[in-house]
Amino acid sequence: MAFGWRNSSGHGRRCDAVPSTLSSPVATLLAGGPTTVHRVRYTDGTSGSVGPEERREQLEELTAHVRRFAGKEPFRPGDRLIPTSQQSVAGLYRPYRQ
């Protein structure tokens, strides 16, 4: 998985990429949200749960990876960027309530 940027070194008018491979369990953990608890089954037949603490650990690893990558050279955002919305993201979010 790459995070929105593609390495521009010698590639003309491209943008930078952060190469990172997230396993399916890690991607699920990160996508689940800060309070989600996932039930997991291990290959040895046992089961357990992973949640906020494991997610926080994965986010810290991912943050360190991006910082190491970003420390090598400046990012190039790319061409034909879409202007940002004047409306805040918080204004677009509507939580589901029953």
CYANA upper distance limits for C-alpha pairs under 8 A (distance plus 0.5 A):
  1 MET  CA     19 PRO  CA      7.16
  1 MET  CA     20 SER  CA      5.89
  1 MET  CA     21 THR  CA      5.45
  1 MET  CA     22 LEU  CA      6.89
  2 ALA  CA      6 ARG  CA      8.30
  2 ALA  CA     17 ALA  CA      6.56
  2 ALA  CA     18 VAL  CA      5.97
  2 ALA  CA     19 PRO  CA      5.41
  2 ALA  CA     20 SER  CA      6.12
  2 ALA  CA     21 THR  CA      7.90
  3 PHE  CA     17 ALA  CA      6.65
  3 PHE  CA     18 VAL  CA      6.03
  3 PHE  CA     19 PRO  CA      7.66
  3 PHE  CA     20 SER  CA      8.11
  4 GLY  CA     16 ASP  CA      8.30
  4 GLY  CA     17 ALA  CA      6.65
  4 GLY  CA     18 VAL  CA      8.09
  5 TRP  CA     15 CYS  CA      5.85
  5 TRP  CA     16 ASP  CA      4.54
  5 TRP  CA     17 ALA  CA      3.89
  5 TRP  CA     18 VAL  CA      6.73
  5 TRP  CA     76 ARG  CA      8.38
  5 TRP  CA     77 PRO  CA      7.40
  5 TRP  CA     78 GLY  CA      8.36
  6 ARG  CA     14 ARG  CA      6.95
  6 ARG  CA     15 CYS  CA      5.14
  6 ARG  CA     16 ASP  CA      4.01
  6 ARG  CA     17 ALA  CA      3.76
  6 ARG  CA     18 VAL  CA      7.47
  7 ASN  CA     11 HIS  CA      8.02
  7 ASN  CA     14 ARG  CA      7.59
  7 ASN  CA     15 CYS  CA      6.30
  7 ASN  CA     16 ASP  CA      4.21
  7 ASN  CA     17 ALA  CA      5.33
  7 ASN  CA     18 VAL  CA      8.15
  8 SER  CA     12 GLY  CA      7.14
  8 SER  CA     13 ARG  CA      7.43
  8 SER  CA     14 ARG  CA      5.68
  8 SER  CA     15 CYS  CA      5.69
  8 SER  CA     16 ASP  CA      5.81
  8 SER  CA     76 ARG  CA      7.48
 13 ARG  CA     78 GLY  CA      7.34
 13 ARG  CA     79 ASP  CA      7.49
 14 ARG  CA     76 ARG  CA      8.43
 14 ARG  CA     78 GLY  CA      6.03
 14 ARG  CA     79 ASP  CA      7.71
 15 CYS  CA     75 PHE  CA      8.03
 15 CYS  CA     76 ARG  CA      5.59
 15 CYS  CA     77 PRO  CA      5.72
 15 CYS  CA     78 GLY  CA      4.60
 15 CYS  CA     79 ASP  CA      7.95
 16 ASP  CA     75 PHE  CA      6.11
 16 ASP  CA     76 ARG  CA      5.88
 16 ASP  CA     77 PRO  CA      7.03
 16 ASP  CA     78 GLY  CA      7.88
 18 VAL  CA     66 VAL  CA      7.26
 18 VAL  CA     69 PHE  CA      7.29
 22 LEU  CA     26 VAL  CA      6.47
 22 LEU  CA     27 ALA  CA      6.31
 23 SER  CA     27 ALA  CA      6.63
 24 SER  CA     28 THR  CA      6.58
 25 PRO  CA     29 LEU  CA      6.61
 26 VAL  CA     30 LEU  CA      6.67
 26 VAL  CA     58 GLN  CA      7.75
 27 ALA  CA     31 ALA  CA      6.55
 28 THR  CA     32 GLY  CA      6.48
 29 LEU  CA     33 GLY  CA      8.03
 29 LEU  CA     38 HIS  CA      8.00
 29 LEU  CA     50 VAL  CA      8.34
 29 LEU  CA     51 GLY  CA      7.81
 29 LEU  CA     54 GLU  CA      8.42
 29 LEU  CA     55 ARG  CA      6.38
 30 LEU  CA     55 ARG  CA      6.40
 30 LEU  CA     58 GLN  CA      7.98
 30 LEU  CA     59 LEU  CA      7.88
 32 GLY  CA     36 THR  CA      6.14
 34 PRO  CA     51 GLY  CA      8.29
 34 PRO  CA     52 PRO  CA      6.01
 34 PRO  CA     55 ARG  CA      7.63
 34 PRO  CA     56 ARG  CA      8.46
 35 THR  CA     51 GLY  CA      7.31
 35 THR  CA     52 PRO  CA      6.02
 36 THR  CA     51 GLY  CA      6.28
 36 THR  CA     52 PRO  CA      7.17
 37 VAL  CA     49 SER  CA      7.00
 37 VAL  CA     50 VAL  CA      6.17
 37 VAL  CA     51 GLY  CA      4.68
 37 VAL  CA     52 PRO  CA      7.45
 38 HIS  CA     49 SER  CA      5.89
 38 HIS  CA     50 VAL  CA      5.80
 38 HIS  CA     51 GLY  CA      6.58
 39 ARG  CA     47 SER  CA      7.70
 39 ARG  CA     48 GLY  CA      6.29
 39 ARG  CA     49 SER  CA      4.88
 39 ARG  CA     50 VAL  CA      7.11
 40 VAL  CA     47 SER  CA      5.98
 40 VAL  CA     48 GLY  CA      5.85
 40 VAL  CA     49 SER  CA      6.04
 40 VAL  CA     50 VAL  CA      7.72
 41 ARG  CA     45 GLY  CA      7.03
 41 ARG  CA     46 THR  CA      6.38
 41 ARG  CA     47 SER  CA      4.70
 41 ARG  CA     48 GLY  CA      7.00
 42 TYR  CA     46 THR  CA      5.91
 42 TYR  CA     47 SER  CA      6.27
 42 TYR  CA     48 GLY  CA      8.46
 50 VAL  CA     54 GLU  CA      6.57
 50 VAL  CA     55 ARG  CA      8.38
 51 GLY  CA     55 ARG  CA      6.57
 52 PRO  CA     56 ARG  CA      6.56
 53 GLU  CA     57 GLU  CA      6.83
 54 GLU  CA     58 GLN  CA      6.80
 55 ARG  CA     59 LEU  CA      6.66
 56 ARG  CA     60 GLU  CA      6.69
 57 GLU  CA     61 GLU  CA      6.86
 58 GLN  CA     62 LEU  CA      6.64
 59 LEU  CA     63 THR  CA      6.46
 60 GLU  CA     64 ALA  CA      6.67
 61 GLU  CA     65 HIS  CA      6.71
 62 LEU  CA     66 VAL  CA      6.75
 63 THR  CA     67 ARG  CA      6.64
 64 ALA  CA     68 ARG  CA      6.63
 65 HIS  CA     69 PHE  CA      6.76
 66 VAL  CA     70 ALA  CA      6.43
 67 ARG  CA     71 GLY  CA      6.47
 68 ARG  CA     72 LYS  CA      7.42
 69 PHE  CA     73 GLU  CA      8.29
 70 ALA  CA     74 PRO  CA      7.02
 70 ALA  CA     75 PHE  CA      7.49
 77 PRO  CA     81 LEU  CA      8.43
 87 GLN  CA     91 GLY  CA      7.02
 87 GLN  CA     92 LEU  CA      8.03
 88 SER  CA     92 LEU  CA      7.34
 89 VAL  CA     93 TYR  CA      7.01
